[in-house]
Amino acid sequence: MTSQPVESTDGAVEAQAHLHHAYLLGLQLMVARDHANDVVEDWIFRLFRRQHEEKFLSSFSKLGLEGLPDAVACARYHVLSNSIGGVGVEYLAESDTKAWVRFRYPRWMFAGAAICGVPVGASRGFLRGWYAQNGVTLGNPRLGFVCVSEDMTGEFGFCGYFREYPEALSDDQRLQFAREELPPAFDADAQPRPPTAEWSPERLEKAYRNYAVEYIRNGLQALAQVLGADVARDIGKRAGRLIGLQYYPDLARRVGAHDGDAADAAHFLAAMFAGLGDETTVLHSDARDAELEQRGLRVLRGLDDASQSLLFECWAELWVGAIRSHRELLDVVWERVDGATVRWRITARRSLA
């Protein structure tokens, strides 16, 4: 079989979202296992500050938030942006200057049993990195965030409110804690929805995928800032390999792949890469040897050379792990032809049968 272009299959876009979400969880657990709570907090702070600077203001018009009071707009933003990413969040309005958000379980950021292995520093990191920064980004020095409950402290989950105060806040006042407060009652009719004219089902599906992929892009760069590129690369590669190994059966089911020989493994990779929007061609495939070319590399777009190198070396381990998870023992190697093209070669070693 030679030179066969591969189109995206049903389930491939969602499979990519699922995989990158799992990779984020794996990175959190591995960093928490190997490093102290303050390192986790610093990393998550930098990750969420990157996310904030890239996404917050640029998404306001897309989500229909322009012209609203700042506290209300911020609360609605978190409901809308997170719901697009598959995260359950509720909006609880109290006034134009006090608007609540309550994240519901299961928590996307710490899905499943992973919530038991992530330290409280992760919570403090994203509170400082994003929530305390909203007023600064909006040019409103009177806007802050008050947290009333967190995940890792075993209360009732992450919950708090954006509040506009009468006077400007100092740096250490933009994030506050008020454990004694409870949110108002939930109102289903008050929940914001993305503008239907701009958010088709297809666009929502791709946004769900991109939501997870962006956490990996920014997360590995932020980890390099905290621990250095070499340590970040080591953690990123180990976590990527394990997630690929662990999640291959689920991914294969989602894209209709078969746990078989080298040709089947090439079909799996091509289907998954098409789910990213990359152009993929199977150049050659048979039972013992297959080669494919991936063009576009959406995951690397817009990054400098050093960031591309770090990210791709870690990200590639997802696919090395997935291929090695096959029943038939397979080797896979890759070669970056240029900044937007990579070739993968899969070869058989021996059968376990």
Salt bridges, closest charged atoms under 4 A:
GLU14 OE2 - ARG254 NH1 3.70
ASP34 OD1 - ARG33 NE 2.83
ASP34 OD2 - ARG238 NH2 3.15
GLU41 OE2 - ARG128 NE 3.11
ASP42 OD1 - ARG46 NE 3.01
GLU90 OE2 - ARG104 NH1 2.79
GLU94 OE2 - LYS98 NZ 3.47
GLU150 OE2 - ARG124 NH2 2.74
GLU150 OE2 - ARG179 NH2 2.57
ASP151 OD2 - ARG107 NE 2.94
GLU155 OE2 - ARG179 NH1 3.08
GLU164 OE2 - ARG142 NH2 2.64
ASP171 OD1 - ARG174 NH1 2.84
GLU181 OE1 - LYS98 NZ 3.27
GLU202 OE2 - LYS206 NZ 3.42
GLU214 OE2 - ARG217 NE 3.28
ASP230 OD1 - ARG233 NH1 3.35
ASP234 OD2 - ARG238 NH2 3.06
ASP250 OD2 - HIS18 NE2 3.03
ASP250 OD1 - ARG253 NH2 2.71
ASP250 OD2 - ARG254 NE 2.74
GLU279 OE2 - ARG295 NH2 2.95
ASP286 OD2 - HIS284 NE2 3.27
ASP289 OD2 - HIS284 NE2 3.82
ASP289 OD1 - ARG345 NH2 2.72
GLU291 OE2 - ARG343 NH1 3.90
GLU293 OE1 - ARG295 NH1 2.64
GLU293 OE2 - ARG343 NE 2.85
GLU313 OE1 - ARG233 NE 3.25
GLU317 OE1 - ARG241 NE 2.52
ASP331 OD1 - ARG324 NH2 3.81
ASP331 OD1 - ARG349 NE 3.50
